[in-house]
């Protein structure tokens, strides 16, 4: 009898562990924290209503598929949010929209993509042991299991970046046509998840192009591979981003260049775009330069960040495998997002792919078996304990487990890693479930009659989505319920 692959068993264990815990967690939790969650959920419900309308039409299957593709390509909540997340939520909710299904099944699919692709990426660039250890480490970064319970674009983007990088590695710098084709497909799907994929895949493309110029080996095949990848990805790009492309493009330019008044003033139609936040930091200040290191420390937790920094030091000192590629990716990400004035720690979320692999590489570079085993046990034990504390126990804990960092580095309050809440300091106040009781029908009736709810419905009917998003987010945070959305959308 053929033995089961240990790597397969470990990956299955991680996915089942995640599925079991998240299923229980999401069943207990009846609220979504923060403006983005509420915004994306409302948009998913809007899409779901249109999705069910198309499916229930009394026409042939091909007509309905064509209508669904047309509706999806034209559906947009803002110029920068493609509809793939909402489509996936509807696939799991064909007849009735369930908030549990939207949060659980969609993210579970992306978690599987993340873990499997990271394993193959690490296996290709390092070895099996390093890849499996990286899968464990990244699974227990606090930001990963917290975002796996939320409904927004960052966790899906993380998974698609991992998948794209893994397929890129297997293209062998685009010499393998089969994997070049698959990479084009993955990139295309990623671009209708979140366009920021282009920032995270750009270093890999630049790296391969540099090697193409430097090395003549199989140059024609590699050029063909690059063209195949680009062509397939472009088809997906045109599917959604091709609609009103200039509006979306100029909106992106406004976000990137609005530090410079003379550039901002020449962008067409800039006055029609949503207001860009004005709470940016000056470029050459300590707050701006240190923003992402501090944010990533909170996302990974302080001890696991220390593990990465020590690992990174030895990785550079020993000139570890693929050092140039990893350095280029990390420096490129940091410079791009430090320059861009719109700040949020999640912008650099795919950094943790590289952090987990370098940390895993360092662990297996330790030659002494006892020391290596001790570090493995310490890392694994700490990660599991932190997972349980942040998911289930911490609300009852009276003291801080972490060093409080200056909160002024965190411009978005919902992502502040250290925040006073009911007398104690915690990392990620959104990490545990809150089980609100169901709203009684008579209370719902009173809510519907309130001025806020009337304003919401009038704004929705008038098509003022920005006003709806803002006021609905306030209502959601105040009441802590998702029931209101579904009634509002209906």
C-alpha beads as a LAMMPS data file, in Angstrom:
LAMMPS data file: protein, C-alpha beads

490 atoms
489 bonds

1 atom types
1 bond types

-500.0 500.0 xlo xhi
-500.0 500.0 ylo yhi
-500.0 500.0 zlo zhi

Masses

1 110.0

Atoms # bond

1 1 1 0.000 0.000 0.000
2 1 1 1.335 3.406 -1.005
3 1 1 2.100 5.716 1.939
4 1 1 0.430 9.093 2.089
5 1 1 2.700 12.059 1.446
6 1 1 3.561 13.741 4.802
7 1 1 3.308 17.151 3.125
8 1 1 -0.222 16.324 2.019
9 1 1 -1.180 15.262 5.558
10 1 1 0.219 18.455 7.109
11 1 1 -1.577 20.677 4.605
12 1 1 -4.834 18.757 5.164
13 1 1 -4.389 19.152 8.940
14 1 1 -3.876 22.918 8.603
15 1 1 -6.917 23.349 6.357
16 1 1 -9.151 21.248 8.640
17 1 1 -7.881 23.115 11.704
18 1 1 -8.687 26.421 10.029
19 1 1 -12.060 25.227 8.755
20 1 1 -13.144 23.885 12.148
21 1 1 -12.091 26.921 14.149
22 1 1 -13.425 29.456 11.664
23 1 1 -16.750 27.628 11.361
24 1 1 -17.277 27.780 15.136
25 1 1 -15.953 31.340 15.324
26 1 1 -18.177 32.647 12.533
27 1 1 -21.240 30.891 13.938
28 1 1 -20.695 32.723 17.214
29 1 1 -19.890 36.069 15.623
30 1 1 -22.807 38.166 14.431
31 1 1 -21.146 41.425 13.510
32 1 1 -18.623 42.777 11.052
33 1 1 -16.146 45.300 12.372
34 1 1 -15.028 48.270 10.354
35 1 1 -16.078 50.274 7.355
36 1 1 -14.582 47.993 4.675
37 1 1 -16.357 44.877 5.898
38 1 1 -19.707 46.605 5.930
39 1 1 -19.079 48.193 2.547
40 1 1 -18.115 44.923 0.823
41 1 1 -20.948 42.984 2.408
42 1 1 -23.542 45.497 1.261
43 1 1 -22.061 45.387 -2.237
44 1 1 -22.103 41.578 -2.208
45 1 1 -25.790 41.626 -1.310
46 1 1 -26.502 44.073 -4.146
47 1 1 -24.630 41.799 -6.551
48 1 1 -26.413 38.723 -5.188
49 1 1 -29.814 40.257 -5.885
50 1 1 -28.803 40.904 -9.507
51 1 1 -27.222 37.441 -9.738
52 1 1 -30.426 35.722 -8.604
53 1 1 -32.496 37.885 -10.949
54 1 1 -30.414 36.706 -13.916
55 1 1 -30.506 33.044 -12.866
56 1 1 -34.286 33.131 -12.441
57 1 1 -34.957 34.598 -15.865
58 1 1 -37.127 32.420 -18.109
59 1 1 -34.510 32.132 -20.873
60 1 1 -32.057 29.524 -22.128
61 1 1 -28.912 28.684 -20.182
62 1 1 -26.601 30.343 -22.712
63 1 1 -28.649 33.543 -22.601
64 1 1 -28.429 33.589 -18.817
65 1 1 -24.670 32.942 -18.854
66 1 1 -24.218 35.767 -21.363
67 1 1 -26.378 38.098 -19.263
68 1 1 -24.464 37.136 -16.102
69 1 1 -21.124 37.909 -17.774
70 1 1 -22.454 41.250 -18.999
71 1 1 -23.862 42.093 -15.571
72 1 1 -20.598 41.115 -13.874
73 1 1 -18.400 43.080 -16.278
74 1 1 -20.509 46.202 -15.741
75 1 1 -21.028 45.819 -11.993
76 1 1 -18.867 48.151 -9.953
77 1 1 -19.051 49.564 -6.466
78 1 1 -16.110 51.933 -6.952
79 1 1 -13.612 52.374 -9.783
80 1 1 -11.060 50.157 -8.004
81 1 1 -13.104 47.191 -6.720
82 1 1 -13.648 44.374 -9.263
83 1 1 -16.624 42.017 -8.766
84 1 1 -14.884 38.636 -8.352
85 1 1 -15.307 38.565 -4.558
86 1 1 -19.016 39.279 -4.908
87 1 1 -19.413 36.653 -7.640
88 1 1 -17.812 34.005 -5.420
89 1 1 -20.085 34.961 -2.518
90 1 1 -23.105 34.497 -4.800
91 1 1 -21.877 31.102 -6.041
92 1 1 -22.110 29.912 -2.435
93 1 1 -25.455 31.687 -1.989
94 1 1 -27.538 30.792 -5.069
95 1 1 -30.963 31.067 -3.425
96 1 1 -30.577 33.071 -0.195
97 1 1 -27.684 35.267 0.915
98 1 1 -26.049 33.899 4.066
99 1 1 -23.482 36.059 5.786
100 1 1 -21.897 32.943 7.301
101 1 1 -21.477 31.317 3.879
102 1 1 -20.080 34.505 2.368
103 1 1 -17.409 34.816 5.042
104 1 1 -16.641 31.131 5.587
105 1 1 -16.643 29.430 2.189
106 1 1 -15.086 32.225 0.145
107 1 1 -12.168 32.665 2.531
108 1 1 -11.758 28.908 2.973
109 1 1 -11.249 28.544 -0.789
110 1 1 -8.646 31.290 -0.691
111 1 1 -6.933 29.753 2.343
112 1 1 -6.477 26.499 0.425
113 1 1 -5.067 28.450 -2.535
114 1 1 -2.702 30.303 -0.178
115 1 1 -1.337 27.234 1.588
116 1 1 -0.994 24.956 -1.447
117 1 1 0.612 27.637 -3.619
118 1 1 2.982 28.773 -0.840
119 1 1 4.049 25.153 -0.383
120 1 1 4.920 24.769 -4.064
121 1 1 6.541 28.207 -4.192
122 1 1 8.734 27.383 -1.183
123 1 1 9.474 23.894 -2.486
124 1 1 10.660 25.323 -5.800
125 1 1 12.819 28.063 -4.311
126 1 1 14.058 26.150 -1.243
127 1 1 12.942 22.622 -0.284
128 1 1 9.963 20.675 1.112
129 1 1 10.824 21.187 4.793
130 1 1 11.161 24.941 4.383
131 1 1 7.921 25.110 2.375
132 1 1 5.882 23.189 4.960
133 1 1 7.287 25.210 7.849
134 1 1 6.441 28.427 5.999
135 1 1 2.872 27.191 5.515
136 1 1 2.557 26.692 9.269
137 1 1 4.150 30.042 10.146
138 1 1 2.024 32.095 7.767
139 1 1 -1.143 30.341 8.960
140 1 1 -0.496 31.592 12.489
141 1 1 0.394 35.179 11.756
142 1 1 -2.483 37.008 13.525
143 1 1 -3.375 39.037 10.453
144 1 1 -3.952 35.866 8.401
145 1 1 -6.477 34.176 10.666
146 1 1 -8.165 37.487 11.445
147 1 1 -8.570 38.371 7.770
148 1 1 -9.710 34.822 7.009
149 1 1 -12.836 35.653 9.051
150 1 1 -13.521 38.984 7.384
151 1 1 -15.204 39.798 4.110
152 1 1 -12.951 42.036 2.076
153 1 1 -10.362 41.927 -0.701
154 1 1 -7.064 41.674 1.160
155 1 1 -7.110 37.979 2.062
156 1 1 -8.135 36.925 -1.482
157 1 1 -5.378 39.159 -2.866
158 1 1 -2.805 37.512 -0.575
159 1 1 -3.803 34.082 -1.878
160 1 1 -3.712 35.194 -5.521
161 1 1 -0.269 36.783 -5.091
162 1 1 0.980 33.496 -3.614
163 1 1 -0.527 31.521 -6.509
164 1 1 0.921 33.881 -9.123
165 1 1 4.402 33.762 -7.592
166 1 1 4.300 29.966 -7.389
167 1 1 3.321 29.665 -11.049
168 1 1 5.955 32.239 -11.984
169 1 1 8.609 30.121 -10.253
170 1 1 7.516 27.067 -12.250
171 1 1 7.699 28.950 -15.561
172 1 1 11.502 28.846 -15.134
173 1 1 11.722 32.473 -16.295
174 1 1 8.983 31.775 -18.879
175 1 1 10.791 28.857 -20.540
176 1 1 7.926 26.539 -19.583
177 1 1 5.000 27.412 -21.862
178 1 1 2.434 25.383 -19.875
179 1 1 3.114 27.246 -16.645
180 1 1 3.308 30.562 -18.533
181 1 1 -0.243 29.914 -19.703
182 1 1 -1.376 29.050 -16.172
183 1 1 0.353 32.159 -14.823
184 1 1 -1.576 34.299 -17.304
185 1 1 -4.818 32.714 -16.092
186 1 1 -3.920 33.272 -12.422
187 1 1 -2.871 36.873 -13.063
188 1 1 -6.087 37.525 -14.930
189 1 1 -8.189 36.183 -12.069
190 1 1 -6.080 38.182 -9.614
191 1 1 -6.669 41.404 -11.570
192 1 1 -10.422 40.993 -11.184
193 1 1 -9.813 40.438 -7.470
194 1 1 -7.719 43.545 -6.810
195 1 1 -5.564 45.459 -9.286
196 1 1 -2.733 45.783 -6.730
197 1 1 -1.592 42.333 -7.903
198 1 1 0.398 44.239 -10.552
199 1 1 2.585 45.786 -7.853
200 1 1 3.365 42.409 -6.274
201 1 1 4.022 40.497 -9.490
202 1 1 6.049 43.305 -11.118
203 1 1 9.344 42.379 -9.363
204 1 1 9.097 38.792 -10.658
205 1 1 8.542 40.023 -14.214
206 1 1 11.371 42.571 -13.955
207 1 1 13.642 39.875 -12.524
208 1 1 12.873 37.536 -15.438
209 1 1 13.286 40.310 -18.010
210 1 1 16.670 41.198 -16.544
211 1 1 17.778 37.580 -16.859
212 1 1 16.403 37.495 -20.413
213 1 1 18.604 40.446 -21.396
214 1 1 21.600 38.988 -19.589
215 1 1 21.246 35.371 -20.760
216 1 1 20.704 34.199 -24.359
217 1 1 19.543 30.683 -23.407
218 1 1 16.196 29.821 -25.027
219 1 1 15.469 33.506 -25.541
220 1 1 12.766 32.986 -28.182
221 1 1 10.865 30.501 -25.999
222 1 1 11.023 32.866 -23.032
223 1 1 9.726 35.774 -25.119
224 1 1 6.851 33.560 -26.299
225 1 1 6.134 32.621 -22.660
226 1 1 6.015 36.277 -21.591
227 1 1 3.694 37.121 -24.490
228 1 1 1.344 34.209 -23.674
229 1 1 1.142 35.235 -20.014
230 1 1 0.549 38.884 -20.902
231 1 1 -2.089 38.105 -23.549
232 1 1 -4.189 35.850 -21.297
233 1 1 -3.957 38.242 -18.351
234 1 1 -4.955 41.120 -20.645
235 1 1 -8.178 39.353 -21.634
236 1 1 -9.281 39.341 -17.982
237 1 1 -8.055 42.912 -17.562
238 1 1 -10.222 44.120 -20.439
239 1 1 -13.231 42.139 -19.154
240 1 1 -13.665 44.439 -16.169
241 1 1 -11.001 47.153 -16.201
242 1 1 -11.720 47.820 -19.865
243 1 1 -15.103 49.271 -18.864
244 1 1 -14.615 53.028 -18.353
245 1 1 -10.869 52.416 -18.252
246 1 1 -9.843 56.073 -18.338
247 1 1 -11.994 56.933 -15.317
248 1 1 -10.466 54.096 -13.289
249 1 1 -6.971 54.900 -14.538
250 1 1 -7.172 58.590 -13.646
251 1 1 -8.602 57.741 -10.248
252 1 1 -5.569 55.528 -9.608
253 1 1 -3.281 58.352 -10.746
254 1 1 -4.936 60.691 -8.303
255 1 1 -4.278 58.270 -5.444
256 1 1 -0.631 57.854 -6.399
257 1 1 0.349 61.391 -7.338
258 1 1 -1.741 63.679 -5.214
259 1 1 1.297 64.519 -3.095
260 1 1 2.312 66.726 -6.009
261 1 1 -0.147 69.541 -6.569
262 1 1 0.963 70.356 -10.119
263 1 1 0.383 66.730 -11.252
264 1 1 -2.921 66.411 -9.411
265 1 1 -4.248 69.530 -11.110
266 1 1 -3.712 68.190 -14.634
267 1 1 -5.480 64.836 -14.047
268 1 1 -8.756 64.933 -16.020
269 1 1 -12.009 64.855 -14.047
270 1 1 -10.173 64.749 -10.686
271 1 1 -12.946 66.771 -9.067
272 1 1 -15.464 63.977 -9.767
273 1 1 -13.542 61.306 -7.864
274 1 1 -14.100 60.400 -4.199
275 1 1 -12.113 62.609 -1.863
276 1 1 -8.593 61.292 -1.316
277 1 1 -7.688 61.128 2.391
278 1 1 -5.690 64.111 3.579
279 1 1 -4.119 62.393 6.597
280 1 1 -0.979 61.394 4.717
281 1 1 2.435 61.783 6.335
282 1 1 5.195 63.882 4.766
283 1 1 7.390 61.600 2.683
284 1 1 10.729 62.022 4.460
285 1 1 9.657 61.680 8.077
286 1 1 10.228 58.961 10.641
287 1 1 6.501 58.310 10.882
288 1 1 6.206 57.643 7.136
289 1 1 9.437 55.638 6.831
290 1 1 8.638 53.465 9.859
291 1 1 4.924 53.075 9.127
292 1 1 5.047 49.680 7.425
293 1 1 7.689 48.098 9.677
294 1 1 5.521 48.935 12.691
295 1 1 2.314 47.822 10.974
296 1 1 3.833 44.517 9.859
297 1 1 5.161 43.924 13.375
298 1 1 1.610 44.169 14.652
299 1 1 0.289 41.949 11.856
300 1 1 2.882 39.215 12.455
301 1 1 3.188 39.710 16.247
302 1 1 6.364 40.991 17.874
303 1 1 8.101 37.624 18.529
304 1 1 7.497 36.348 14.988
305 1 1 8.772 39.641 13.579
306 1 1 11.928 39.213 15.662
307 1 1 12.260 35.685 14.243
308 1 1 12.007 37.117 10.736
309 1 1 14.543 39.909 11.365
310 1 1 17.109 37.467 12.792
311 1 1 16.416 35.092 9.889
312 1 1 16.738 37.902 7.362
313 1 1 20.092 38.933 8.806
314 1 1 21.526 35.422 8.448
315 1 1 19.849 34.977 5.067
316 1 1 21.770 37.992 3.750
317 1 1 24.972 37.099 5.576
318 1 1 25.017 33.517 4.242
319 1 1 23.771 34.587 0.810
320 1 1 20.863 32.155 0.941
321 1 1 19.170 30.710 -2.122
322 1 1 17.442 33.247 -4.369
323 1 1 18.729 36.122 -2.228
324 1 1 18.581 38.624 -5.095
325 1 1 14.952 37.809 -5.896
326 1 1 13.804 38.072 -2.271
327 1 1 15.707 41.308 -1.616
328 1 1 14.334 42.891 -4.783
329 1 1 10.741 41.988 -3.872
330 1 1 10.970 43.275 -0.305
331 1 1 12.729 46.539 -1.211
332 1 1 10.395 47.143 -4.173
333 1 1 7.251 46.680 -2.045
334 1 1 8.563 48.859 0.743
335 1 1 9.601 51.751 -1.520
336 1 1 6.361 51.733 -3.514
337 1 1 4.029 51.716 -0.515
338 1 1 6.142 54.093 1.553
339 1 1 5.906 56.553 -1.322
340 1 1 2.147 56.132 -1.868
341 1 1 0.438 58.519 0.578
342 1 1 -2.701 56.437 1.253
343 1 1 -1.579 54.390 4.258
344 1 1 -2.850 51.093 5.626
345 1 1 -0.717 48.241 6.908
346 1 1 -2.687 45.761 4.802
347 1 1 -1.292 47.372 1.643
348 1 1 1.899 45.361 2.204
349 1 1 0.153 42.184 3.345
350 1 1 1.875 39.927 0.714
351 1 1 5.183 40.770 2.410
352 1 1 4.378 37.999 4.879
353 1 1 4.816 35.407 2.101
354 1 1 8.498 36.268 1.966
355 1 1 8.761 36.679 5.745
356 1 1 7.392 33.176 6.395
357 1 1 9.732 31.554 3.848
358 1 1 12.844 33.323 5.148
359 1 1 11.906 32.473 8.758
360 1 1 11.402 28.813 7.796
361 1 1 14.713 28.782 5.883
362 1 1 16.554 30.011 8.993
363 1 1 15.041 27.331 11.223
364 1 1 16.239 24.534 8.940
365 1 1 19.659 26.161 8.499
366 1 1 20.414 25.457 12.164
367 1 1 22.694 22.435 12.053
368 1 1 22.406 21.308 15.666
369 1 1 19.350 19.104 15.893
370 1 1 18.446 20.011 19.487
371 1 1 18.614 23.752 18.873
372 1 1 16.606 23.418 15.663
373 1 1 13.996 21.285 17.416
374 1 1 13.787 23.749 20.305
375 1 1 13.210 26.675 17.934
376 1 1 10.584 24.695 16.014
377 1 1 8.751 23.812 19.227
378 1 1 9.028 27.358 20.557
379 1 1 7.697 28.855 17.313
380 1 1 4.896 26.312 17.005
381 1 1 3.881 26.498 20.659
382 1 1 3.881 30.290 20.731
383 1 1 1.869 30.463 17.486
384 1 1 -0.811 28.059 18.735
385 1 1 -1.111 29.757 22.131
386 1 1 -1.369 33.185 20.488
387 1 1 -4.012 31.855 18.093
388 1 1 -6.148 30.583 20.979
389 1 1 -5.630 33.734 23.032
390 1 1 -6.527 36.133 20.246
391 1 1 -9.432 34.029 18.990
392 1 1 -11.099 32.904 22.212
393 1 1 -9.444 33.929 25.483
394 1 1 -8.031 37.443 25.305
395 1 1 -11.261 39.411 25.991
396 1 1 -11.178 38.027 29.529
397 1 1 -7.501 38.852 30.064
398 1 1 -6.858 41.953 32.135
399 1 1 -3.347 42.952 31.042
400 1 1 -1.478 43.619 27.841
401 1 1 0.640 40.823 26.356
402 1 1 2.509 43.247 24.100
403 1 1 4.626 46.373 24.158
404 1 1 2.427 49.349 23.232
405 1 1 3.743 51.062 20.076
406 1 1 2.962 54.729 19.356
407 1 1 -0.540 54.783 17.914
408 1 1 0.218 57.883 15.847
409 1 1 1.818 55.597 13.266
410 1 1 -1.539 54.029 12.534
411 1 1 -3.754 56.387 10.582
412 1 1 -6.685 53.979 10.272
413 1 1 -8.174 53.401 13.712
414 1 1 -9.706 50.039 12.812
415 1 1 -6.179 48.724 12.211
416 1 1 -4.464 50.171 15.259
417 1 1 -2.664 47.219 16.824
418 1 1 -2.741 48.683 20.320
419 1 1 -6.016 50.242 21.286
420 1 1 -7.652 50.832 24.658
421 1 1 -10.821 48.763 24.941
422 1 1 -12.723 48.263 28.177
423 1 1 -9.701 48.786 30.386
424 1 1 -7.060 46.617 28.689
425 1 1 -4.758 46.853 25.729
426 1 1 -5.130 44.232 23.033
427 1 1 -3.676 43.324 19.678
428 1 1 -6.420 43.495 17.039
429 1 1 -9.671 44.228 18.868
430 1 1 -11.492 42.461 15.991
431 1 1 -9.911 39.064 16.617
432 1 1 -12.567 37.484 18.830
433 1 1 -16.227 36.756 18.049
434 1 1 -19.025 38.885 19.440
435 1 1 -22.312 37.039 19.763
436 1 1 -25.025 39.678 19.661
437 1 1 -28.585 38.519 20.367
438 1 1 -30.976 38.629 17.427
439 1 1 -32.798 41.914 16.955
440 1 1 -36.477 41.499 17.880
441 1 1 -38.938 42.260 15.109
442 1 1 -40.474 45.170 17.012
443 1 1 -37.003 46.701 17.445
444 1 1 -36.300 46.253 13.728
445 1 1 -39.549 48.105 13.033
446 1 1 -38.427 51.001 15.200
447 1 1 -35.032 51.083 13.452
448 1 1 -36.732 51.292 10.066
449 1 1 -38.622 54.348 11.236
450 1 1 -35.554 56.221 12.439
451 1 1 -34.250 59.223 10.556
452 1 1 -30.942 57.479 9.827
453 1 1 -32.620 54.526 8.162
454 1 1 -34.884 56.769 6.091
455 1 1 -31.858 58.752 4.918
456 1 1 -30.129 55.483 4.008
457 1 1 -33.003 54.239 1.903
458 1 1 -33.478 57.601 0.168
459 1 1 -29.755 57.778 -0.567
460 1 1 -29.767 54.243 -1.927
461 1 1 -32.729 54.988 -4.194
462 1 1 -31.032 58.188 -5.383
463 1 1 -27.860 56.279 -6.183
464 1 1 -25.710 58.133 -3.652
465 1 1 -23.568 55.143 -2.768
466 1 1 -20.833 57.072 -0.963
467 1 1 -23.368 58.515 1.466
468 1 1 -24.972 55.103 1.908
469 1 1 -21.646 53.444 2.635
470 1 1 -20.664 56.029 5.225
471 1 1 -23.978 56.161 7.089
472 1 1 -24.553 52.424 6.873
473 1 1 -21.114 51.787 8.354
474 1 1 -21.979 54.003 11.316
475 1 1 -25.278 52.196 11.770
476 1 1 -23.538 48.823 11.566
477 1 1 -20.925 49.715 14.178
478 1 1 -23.615 51.151 16.467
479 1 1 -25.952 48.149 16.301
480 1 1 -23.359 45.455 15.622
481 1 1 -25.680 43.579 13.283
482 1 1 -25.659 42.467 9.690
483 1 1 -29.422 41.850 9.484
484 1 1 -29.989 45.499 8.609
485 1 1 -28.066 45.252 5.390
486 1 1 -30.103 42.467 3.974
487 1 1 -33.364 44.274 4.744
488 1 1 -31.979 47.507 3.288
489 1 1 -30.808 45.797 0.079
490 1 1 -34.187 44.107 -0.317

Bonds

1 1 1 2
2 1 2 3
3 1 3 4
4 1 4 5
5 1 5 6
6 1 6 7
7 1 7 8
8 1 8 9
9 1 9 10
10 1 10 11
11 1 11 12
12 1 12 13
13 1 13 14
14 1 14 15
15 1 15 16
16 1 16 17
17 1 17 18
18 1 18 19
19 1 19 20
20 1 20 21
21 1 21 22
22 1 22 23
23 1 23 24
24 1 24 25
25 1 25 26
26 1 26 27
27 1 27 28
28 1 28 29
29 1 29 30
30 1 30 31
31 1 31 32
32 1 32 33
33 1 33 34
34 1 34 35
35 1 35 36
36 1 36 37
37 1 37 38
38 1 38 39
39 1 39 40
40 1 40 41
41 1 41 42
42 1 42 43
43 1 43 44
44 1 44 45
45 1 45 46
46 1 46 47
47 1 47 48
48 1 48 49
49 1 49 50
50 1 50 51
51 1 51 52
52 1 52 53
53 1 53 54
54 1 54 55
55 1 55 56
56 1 56 57
57 1 57 58
58 1 58 59
59 1 59 60
60 1 60 61
61 1 61 62
62 1 62 63
63 1 63 64
64 1 64 65
65 1 65 66
66 1 66 67
67 1 67 68
68 1 68 69
69 1 69 70
70 1 70 71
71 1 71 72
72 1 72 73
73 1 73 74
74 1 74 75
75 1 75 76
76 1 76 77
77 1 77 78
78 1 78 79
79 1 79 80
80 1 80 81
81 1 81 82
82 1 82 83
83 1 83 84
84 1 84 85
85 1 85 86
86 1 86 87
87 1 87 88
88 1 88 89
89 1 89 90
90 1 90 91
91 1 91 92
92 1 92 93
93 1 93 94
94 1 94 95
95 1 95 96
96 1 96 97
97 1 97 98
98 1 98 99
99 1 99 100
100 1 100 101
101 1 101 102
102 1 102 103
103 1 103 104
104 1 104 105
105 1 105 106
106 1 106 107
107 1 107 108
108 1 108 109
109 1 109 110
110 1 110 111
111 1 111 112
112 1 112 113
113 1 113 114
114 1 114 115
115 1 115 116
116 1 116 117
117 1 117 118
118 1 118 119
119 1 119 120
120 1 120 121
121 1 121 122
122 1 122 123
123 1 123 124
124 1 124 125
125 1 125 126
126 1 126 127
127 1 127 128
128 1 128 129
129 1 129 130
130 1 130 131
131 1 131 132
132 1 132 133
133 1 133 134
134 1 134 135
135 1 135 136
136 1 136 137
137 1 137 138
138 1 138 139
139 1 139 140
140 1 140 141
141 1 141 142
142 1 142 143
143 1 143 144
144 1 144 145
145 1 145 146
146 1 146 147
147 1 147 148
148 1 148 149
149 1 149 150
150 1 150 151
151 1 151 152
152 1 152 153
153 1 153 154
154 1 154 155
155 1 155 156
156 1 156 157
157 1 157 158
158 1 158 159
159 1 159 160
160 1 160 161
161 1 161 162
162 1 162 163
163 1 163 164
164 1 164 165
165 1 165 166
166 1 166 167
167 1 167 168
168 1 168 169
169 1 169 170
170 1 170 171
171 1 171 172
172 1 172 173
173 1 173 174
174 1 174 175
175 1 175 176
176 1 176 177
177 1 177 178
178 1 178 179
179 1 179 180
180 1 180 181
181 1 181 182
182 1 182 183
183 1 183 184
184 1 184 185
185 1 185 186
186 1 186 187
187 1 187 188
188 1 188 189
189 1 189 190
190 1 190 191
191 1 191 192
192 1 192 193
193 1 193 194
194 1 194 195
195 1 195 196
196 1 196 197
197 1 197 198
198 1 198 199
199 1 199 200
200 1 200 201
201 1 201 202
202 1 202 203
203 1 203 204
204 1 204 205
205 1 205 206
206 1 206 207
207 1 207 208
208 1 208 209
209 1 209 210
210 1 210 211
211 1 211 212
212 1 212 213
213 1 213 214
214 1 214 215
215 1 215 216
216 1 216 217
217 1 217 218
218 1 218 219
219 1 219 220
220 1 220 221
221 1 221 222
222 1 222 223
223 1 223 224
224 1 224 225
225 1 225 226
226 1 226 227
227 1 227 228
228 1 228 229
229 1 229 230
230 1 230 231
231 1 231 232
232 1 232 233
233 1 233 234
234 1 234 235
235 1 235 236
236 1 236 237
237 1 237 238
238 1 238 239
239 1 239 240
240 1 240 241
241 1 241 242
242 1 242 243
243 1 243 244
244 1 244 245
245 1 245 246
246 1 246 247
247 1 247 248
248 1 248 249
249 1 249 250
250 1 250 251
251 1 251 252
252 1 252 253
253 1 253 254
254 1 254 255
255 1 255 256
256 1 256 257
257 1 257 258
258 1 258 259
259 1 259 260
260 1 260 261
261 1 261 262
262 1 262 263
263 1 263 264
264 1 264 265
265 1 265 266
266 1 266 267
267 1 267 268
268 1 268 269
269 1 269 270
270 1 270 271
271 1 271 272
272 1 272 273
273 1 273 274
274 1 274 275
275 1 275 276
276 1 276 277
277 1 277 278
278 1 278 279
279 1 279 280
280 1 280 281
281 1 281 282
282 1 282 283
283 1 283 284
284 1 284 285
285 1 285 286
286 1 286 287
287 1 287 288
288 1 288 289
289 1 289 290
290 1 290 291
291 1 291 292
292 1 292 293
293 1 293 294
294 1 294 295
295 1 295 296
296 1 296 297
297 1 297 298
298 1 298 299
299 1 299 300
300 1 300 301
301 1 301 302
302 1 302 303
303 1 303 304
304 1 304 305
305 1 305 306
306 1 306 307
307 1 307 308
308 1 308 309
309 1 309 310
310 1 310 311
311 1 311 312
312 1 312 313
313 1 313 314
314 1 314 315
315 1 315 316
316 1 316 317
317 1 317 318
318 1 318 319
319 1 319 320
320 1 320 321
321 1 321 322
322 1 322 323
323 1 323 324
324 1 324 325
325 1 325 326
326 1 326 327
327 1 327 328
328 1 328 329
329 1 329 330
330 1 330 331
331 1 331 332
332 1 332 333
333 1 333 334
334 1 334 335
335 1 335 336
336 1 336 337
337 1 337 338
338 1 338 339
339 1 339 340
340 1 340 341
341 1 341 342
342 1 342 343
343 1 343 344
344 1 344 345
345 1 345 346
346 1 346 347
347 1 347 348
348 1 348 349
349 1 349 350
350 1 350 351
351 1 351 352
352 1 352 353
353 1 353 354
354 1 354 355
355 1 355 356
356 1 356 357
357 1 357 358
358 1 358 359
359 1 359 360
360 1 360 361
361 1 361 362
362 1 362 363
363 1 363 364
364 1 364 365
365 1 365 366
366 1 366 367
367 1 367 368
368 1 368 369
369 1 369 370
370 1 370 371
371 1 371 372
372 1 372 373
373 1 373 374
374 1 374 375
375 1 375 376
376 1 376 377
377 1 377 378
378 1 378 379
379 1 379 380
380 1 380 381
381 1 381 382
382 1 382 383
383 1 383 384
384 1 384 385
385 1 385 386
386 1 386 387
387 1 387 388
388 1 388 389
389 1 389 390
390 1 390 391
391 1 391 392
392 1 392 393
393 1 393 394
394 1 394 395
395 1 395 396
396 1 396 397
397 1 397 398
398 1 398 399
399 1 399 400
400 1 400 401
401 1 401 402
402 1 402 403
403 1 403 404
404 1 404 405
405 1 405 406
406 1 406 407
407 1 407 408
408 1 408 409
409 1 409 410
410 1 410 411
411 1 411 412
412 1 412 413
413 1 413 414
414 1 414 415
415 1 415 416
416 1 416 417
417 1 417 418
418 1 418 419
419 1 419 420
420 1 420 421
421 1 421 422
422 1 422 423
423 1 423 424
424 1 424 425
425 1 425 426
426 1 426 427
427 1 427 428
428 1 428 429
429 1 429 430
430 1 430 431
431 1 431 432
432 1 432 433
433 1 433 434
434 1 434 435
435 1 435 436
436 1 436 437
437 1 437 438
438 1 438 439
439 1 439 440
440 1 440 441
441 1 441 442
442 1 442 443
443 1 443 444
444 1 444 445
445 1 445 446
446 1 446 447
447 1 447 448
448 1 448 449
449 1 449 450
450 1 450 451
451 1 451 452
452 1 452 453
453 1 453 454
454 1 454 455
455 1 455 456
456 1 456 457
457 1 457 458
458 1 458 459
459 1 459 460
460 1 460 461
461 1 461 462
462 1 462 463
463 1 463 464
464 1 464 465
465 1 465 466
466 1 466 467
467 1 467 468
468 1 468 469
469 1 469 470
470 1 470 471
471 1 471 472
472 1 472 473
473 1 473 474
474 1 474 475
475 1 475 476
476 1 476 477
477 1 477 478
478 1 478 479
479 1 479 480
480 1 480 481
481 1 481 482
482 1 482 483
483 1 483 484
484 1 484 485
485 1 485 486
486 1 486 487
487 1 487 488
488 1 488 489
489 1 489 490
